[in-house]
Amino acid sequence: HVDFLLVGGGLASAVAAQTLRAEGAAGSILILCAEDVPPYHHPPLSKHLLTGTEGEARIFVHPESFYGEHDIELALDARVVGVDTAQQIVTTAGGEEIGYGQLLIATGATPKLLTVPGASLPGVFSLRRKTDADAIRMAIPQAKHAVVLGGSFLGMEIAMSLVDAGLKVTIIEQGPVLLRHLEAPDLSRYFERYAEGRGATVILNDTAAALNGRERVEEVETVAGRHVPCDLVVVSIGVAPATDFLAGSSIALDGGYVVVDALLRTSAPNVFAAGDVTTFYDPVFARRRHIEHWDNAVKQGRLAARNMMGRRLRYDEVSYFFCEVGDIGFNVLGATEEADAWVARGALDQGSFALFYLKGDVPRALFSVGRPADETRVAEGLIRHRVGLGDVKDRLGESAFVL
Ligand code: FAD
């Protein structure tokens, strides 16, 4: 029996375990992790770690000694295959049954698979785990022409990293624009020009119909009839929550995501969830959301841990993520899909740019590159409290927030 059982050895679990100890939890803590490495940060996997320009030493959430020092047991290669919420028992793939007092589900997400012929040919990869990044990095020296399927945040990061590694890169995106979730066609076009300027080829409104090759992948055949020669393919077409093991449990899912309430409790007693795996109510936007970003996993992991200790804290954060497409690092606050007007300041070319997404005159999101922290803080407050820009100018004065 374990007092605090954390399923999924990723970011949210690692932060939750740290928080439990920092807040004085006295009981036993066990993290069950399907992988054979301690919890690590994923963002470097598509950036410096992919090109090998940065070693892996800094990717781990905590140094290995942290777990022992804080009396946190970390079980690697321990995949959970079932949860019995009535008996409060978790079963691992090895057949072990572990009773729990409080349970955290933080199993993250897994890449959606391509279902076309040839999708499992050697040379075809997806990127979620460290082992995926290691495999791609090993394949790069033998490769000349890479295709990245999917032009969203992760796909674009990967594509530009492969460009940096010296490969000829083709990005194939099924939608009409890259980075569709930015919900700003001008920004999407900017990134398209940027990718092309760096030597990548961008194909829009098309997708893979088959991956062809004898022993390894040799070309991507597209629905529109293109034949794109390649020796390396990275499929980045989105993720699905890693919740197969909850099928048949009493824990409520919605579209595969674990449904949590404002306190990050699931439908089962003493079971919480955090990170990519959850669908949660976002009070800032007054609707349910699922967010597959680093900041959300950290904050939910922290809050779930506190509530597992009997506190009653509500999750109430302005969503945030960062992304690095080549040498353009950007930040996004809030929900980009709710705007009906956009106001820009600065210039992307000059490395200082902010795009405010407005609904009426109320900011709902901010895309920014190289902007002062003050501006971001003000914008966060406006988004959170739904303050119109007219009100702010009156209160803070023109200089504090000029559009
Ligand atoms: P994870 O970190 O995925 O951890 C889940 C863990 O659970 C994994 O170790 C998994 O193996 C394990 N697991 C799964 N099933 C089981 C099971 N049945 N039993 C036991 N263990 C299990 N976000 C940003 O904001 N900015 C970025 O630039 C960015 N870059 C990224 C780059 C890459 C390549 C990837 C993959 C993600 C990136 N993200 C980024 C997203 C961010 O990393 C995730 O949102 C975050 O890792 C989610 O944390 P988590 O703890 O919910 O899930």
Residues whose N, C-alpha, C, O or C-beta is under 5 A from the ligand:
A	BS01	FAD	V7 G8 G9 G10 L11 A12 S13 L32 C33 A34 E35 Y40 H42 P43 L45 S46 A78 R79 V80 A106 T107 G108 A109 L127 R128 A242 F245 A274 G275 D276 V277 E292 H293 W294 D295 A297 Y320 F321 F322 C323
